[in-house]
Amino acid sequence: MLLPSKKDLKTAMEVFALFQWALSAFLIVTTVILVNLYLVMYTPYWPVTVLMLTWLAFDWKTPERGGRRFNCVRRWCLWRHYCNYFPLKLLKTHDISPSHNYILACHPHGLMSHACFGHFSTETSGFSKIFPGITPYMLTLGAFFWVPFLREYVMSTGACSVSQSSMDFLLTRRGTGNMLIVVVGGLAECRHSQPGSSTLVLKNRSGFVRMALRHGVALIPAYAFGETDLYDQYIFTPGGLVNRFQKWFRRMVHIYPCAFYGRGFTKNSWGFLPYTRPVTTIVGEPLPLPKIENPSQEIVAKYHALYTDALRKLFDQHKTKFGISETQELVII
């Protein structure tokens, strides 16, 4: 009987790490709902569900109060396989002082934000060594904190809610050396995620600039070169039936349903695994902002433009190192 080689085992672990994270939300939500329905409808153990909901109500604000991180989870060896799959790499262009707080805006979102999760929600890429004294807080949708057990799992990686109250708390009640990571383009950017694309949804996204001005913290641009190359996406005919459904669905739930695909388990097959292509995230120079408690729209627009210029400069300085032509520009919509 042939035994699997070390390379086969390595590949299997990397695929398992990817699926474990990608499917964990679906599996946990489904399990929690089904188990509690069973307890309430078919057993006398309905008080378990009541206790669970009571705890959820009591602990509801935790994702907006710094979360509940566990460094042991952030250092799981499983995440090493996750990051090695692509692989993911994190580089800085400037040192960052732990005596200040920061808001780091990561671009692009891509379809799954693999690079952002791997770098800032785990220690695999060496965040603590690259940025000593800095504590990262990955900010994500509040919906991830609505379901028991899933919220604990997500918070254990250092994630918090992306709400205004959450950001206010982290920038005022946790001292200095805090870095809030926001993926500014969000799910709206998924529709533009195709190999070779450099289109960002940023023009009307100014909330992170306003927050930085309110607290007088520096903005840091970061660009993940290769994030949009991890999946292909089928683009339906504009105005067609499927395209109209996509637009309707986006208006209803603010999520754009994408027909994306990647590689399968075997060579030259297709599936939902991302392609094994390197993704390198370049963290740029902090952009200092003054503290203005109630900035006007004109002031926000001014510093939004300065941030956009800094992001373009970062992209142009490094794009040719990652296979992007000198003539290709960053498209901001």
N, C-alpha and C positions, 0 to 999 in steps of 0.2 A: 504493500500500500504506500502510495506516495504521500509524504508529509508536506504540508505547506512550507514554503521558503520564508525566510525572514522578511523578504520584500513583500510577499503576499500578506503576511501577518501585519506588517506596517500599513499596507494599503487598507486592509480590513479595519484596523483600528481608526484610521483617519476617516473612513466612510462612516463608521459607527459614531464617531464624535460629531460629525456633521449632522447626521440624522437625529442623534440624541437631542441636540439643541433645537433643530428646526421643527421637530415633531413634539417636543416636550409640552409646548403650550396646548396643542390640540389634544394630546393624550391626557394631560392633567385635567383640563376643563371637562372633557368627556367623562372621565372617571368620577370626578367630584359630583357632577350633575346626576349621573346614573346611580351612583352609590347612595346619594342622599334621597333621591326619589324612591329607591328601594326601601331605605330605612323608614321613610315617612309612610309609605303606602302599604308595605307588606310585613313590617316587623314592629314590635313594641319599643324599638330603640330610637324613636323620633327625637327624644331629648338630646341625642348626640348632634343632630342637625341644628337644634335650637342653640346648643352650646357653641357650635361652630359659627353660627350667624351672630351670636352675641359677641364672641371674640372678634369677629370681623368688624362689627360696629365699634367696639372698643378700640381696636387697633387701626381704624380707618385712616387716620392722619399720619401714620408712620412714614409712608412713602413721600410725604411732603415735609417730613421732619428729619431728613438725613438718612432715612432707610435703616436697614439692619444688615450691614455687610459682614461676611465671614471670610477672612483672608484665606482660610483653608480651602474654601470653595474656589476662590480666585486662583489658587495655586494648584488645582487639580492637574494631574498628569494628562488627563483626557484633553484638556485645552491645548497641550503641546501637540497632540495629534491633529487637533482642529486647525491650528495655525500652520502646521507643516504640510497639510494637504495642498495648499495653494502654491507656494508658501506666502505668509504674511511677513512684512518687515516694516519697522517703525524707525524713522530718522528725524532728527531735529536739526534745525539750522541755527538756533540760538539757545543759550542757557536761559532757564526760567527761574527766577528767584522765589523761594518759598515764603518770602515775607509779604507777598501780595496774593490776591485772588484773581482768577481768570475765567473767561468764557471762551472755550475753544469751539469754533464752528467747523464741523467736518463736512467735506464735500467729496464726491457726490454721494447721494443715498444709495444708488444702485437698486437692486431688487431686494436684497436681504441685509445690506450693511454688514457684510462679513468682516471687513477690515476694522470697522469701528468697534464692533463687539470684541473681536480678537485682541485689539490693542488696549482698549480702555475698560473692559469688563473682566479681563483676565491678566495674569502677570506673565504670560508665556513670552510675549515679545520684549519683556524686560522694562516695563514702564517705570518701575521704581528706581531702576538703575540709571535709566536715561534721564529721568526727571526726579532726582532725589529731593525728598521733602514735600513733594506734591501729591495730593490725594485726588484721584479722578472720580467724578460722579457722572456716570452715564445717564442722561435724562431721556426718558421714553414716555410713551402714551400712558395715560392714567388707566386705560382699560386693562393693562397687564396686572393691575393691583386689585382688581375686583373679585378675583376668585381665590378662595383659600388654597394653600399649598403652592399654587402657581406664583402668587405674590411673594411668598417666602423664598422660593427658588430664584426669582428675578432679583429680589432685593439682596440676596446673599452675594451676588456678583458686584454689588456696589451701586446698582441702578436706583434711581429715584424718579419721581414724577416730574414731568416737564412743565408743570403748572407754575404760575407766577408766584404763588405762596411758597412753593418748594424752592424756587430759585432765590427768593428773598431770604428764606431761612438759611440756606447754605452760604449765602454771601454776607450774612450779618451775625449768625449765631454759631458758626463753626470755626471762628478764628481765621487765620490766614493759611496759605498753602493749598487752597482748594481750587480745583479745575473742573468747571462744569462743561460737559461735552454735549453739544446739541447738533443734530443732523438737520440743518436748516431746511433743506429741500423737502424732507419728509416723504410721505407716500406719493405726493403729487409728482415726484421726480421719477417714479418707477416707469412711467410711460416713455420716458426719454432714455432709459437705460438699454443701450445697444452697444455691441463692440465698436470701439472707435469713437463713441459719442463723447462730447465734452459740453453738453448742455445742462445748465443748472437752473433750478427754480429759485430765484433769489431777489428779483427786482422788487417784488411787493412783500418780501419777508424782512421786516425791520424790527420785530419784537425783541430779538436778541440784542440789537443795538440800543434800543430804548432801555432795556434792563441793564446793560453795561454802563450807560450814562447815569442811570439812577443811583448806581452803587459806586461809580467811578473806578470800574475795573477794566483791565486791558482786554481787548479782543485778540484772539489768535486764530489766523486762518490755517487750515490743514486740508490737503488734497490727497485723496487715495488714488494714485495712478494704477489703473488696471481693474478697478472695482466694476466698471461697466462692461468689462470684457468677459465676465464670469458666466454670462448666460446670453443666449440668442433670444430674440423676441419676434414673433410674427406680427406684422403691422397690417391690420385690416383696411380695406378700401375706405377712404374718408367718405362719410355720408351713407355708407352701406348699413345693412341691418345690424351686423355685429358691432360696428363702430358706434352706431346710435345707442345700442344697448350699453356699451362701455361708458359713454358719456352720461346716460341716464343713471347708471349705477353709481358713478362718481358723484353726481348731484345729490343722490339719496343718502349715501353712507360715507362720502368723502374718500373713497378708495377706488382707484382705477384698476379694474380687473385686467391683468396682462396675460397674454398667451405666450408664456416664456418656456424655454426648455434648455437643457444643457446636455451633459453626457450621461450614459448609463453605466451599468456595472462592468460591462465588457468593452473592449476596444472598438471604436467606430460605431457604437450604439448610442442612441439618444435616450434621455431620461430627465430627471430633475436634480441630478447632482451638478454642482457648478463645475465648470472646466478647471483643470489644474493649471492655472496661469498665475504667475506671481503678482501680488498686489503690494505696492510700497506706498506708505503714507508719509508724506513730508509735512512736518509741523513748522510753520513759519515764525516770523518775528512778531512778538507781542506789539499790538497797536494801542498805545496809551490813550485813554479817554478821560476827560474831566468829569467831576461829579456834579450832575445837574439833576436835582430831585424830580422836577417836572419839566423835562425838555419839550420844547415845541416841535411841531412836525418838521419845521425848517431845519432845526438843529439835528434832529434824528436823520433827516435826509442827507445832511452834510457829512455826518460821520458814516452813514451807510455807504456813501460814495467813496469815502476814504478807505473803508474796509474792502469794497469791491475792487478798488485799484490795487490794494495790497494783495488780494487774492489772485488777480490777473498777473501781477508781477511774479508771485510764487509759481504759478502755473507756467508762465513763459520761461522762467529760469531753469526749470527742471524737465519740461515736456520732452525734449529731444533725447533725454537719457532713457526714456521709457517707450520709445518707438513712435512717438507722436511727431509729425512733421513740423518744421519750423514755421510753416505758413498757417497751420491750424490754430484757431483762436478759441478762447473760452466764450461760449455762447450763454448769455444770461437773459432769462425771460421772466 
